[in-house]
Amino acid sequence: MDTAAASSGTGAVVARGRTVTGIEGLDNILNGGIPRGSMVLLAGAVGTGKTTLSLEYLIRGAESGERSLFLSVTEHTAKLVENLATFEFFRSELVESGALVLVDLPDIYTRLGLDREELSSEEIFLLTKAILDLVAETGVKRCVLDSLTSVVYRIHRDEQIRDFLLTLSRGLNRLGCTTLLTSELASGQARYSTHGVEEAIVDGVILLGNASRRGDILRVLQVVKMRGTSHSRAQYVMELTPIGLLMAPHLKGNSPEGT
């Protein structure tokens, strides 16, 4: 689903395509959604809601007529479907009809013969091409890679990671696909990715974490950067409910943990 945004340095109104995430609180934070074709890093520690947010983003897109793709690296997609069944916003017919496409990335590794612990430049090219070909063939407009951390674990050099992300980002942008990449953070980690290279390449960074309030641990969300749109930089409490993610401003005076 597209929406229009405005703004140029001269004050003229310029149309800017948006991908409306369908997560109301997040769309409000981003003043209408993610600029279409962007690649966004969704960073956070274990249990902060990265996969749930990503899947709701895809499901809301599939419901609105935008075919969506989930590339899973570590968790089998059959298990994901079982976990999704606990949410009221999930409908299995989205998968059955092909509106929501679930792919296990290790199956692509096997098909391409990528069985080494460290991928060569040629193998990285093959992987990138395979992902872009899949997006083009399926015609998806929303994509999630869960997780980028697991992929770059097999790409050891910073310049190779940079080339991989730049090539992938440009290709997905040309296809009009708006992409979320999940990034796994250790507690207290200062940067938003494994190598620190990833956050410099992507168009946006959304940070998920935990905060303590009166003895309770709350999930929190903060948009650190998003090219192409103004956005709130405030921290929001995020609650995972059966009907989807709900967000509210985080009260001041509470110190975040695990972000």
PyMOL commands that set and color helices and strands:
alter all, ss='L'
color gray80, all
select helices_A, chain A and resi 24-29+50-63+77-84+93-96+105-112+121-138+148-152+158-174+198-201
alter helices_A, ss='H'
color red, helices_A
select strands_A, chain A and resi 18-19+34-35+39-44+68-72+100-104+142-146+178-184+204-213+216-226+236-241+244-249+256-257
alter strands_A, ss='S'
color yellow, strands_A
deselect
rebuild
show_as cartoon
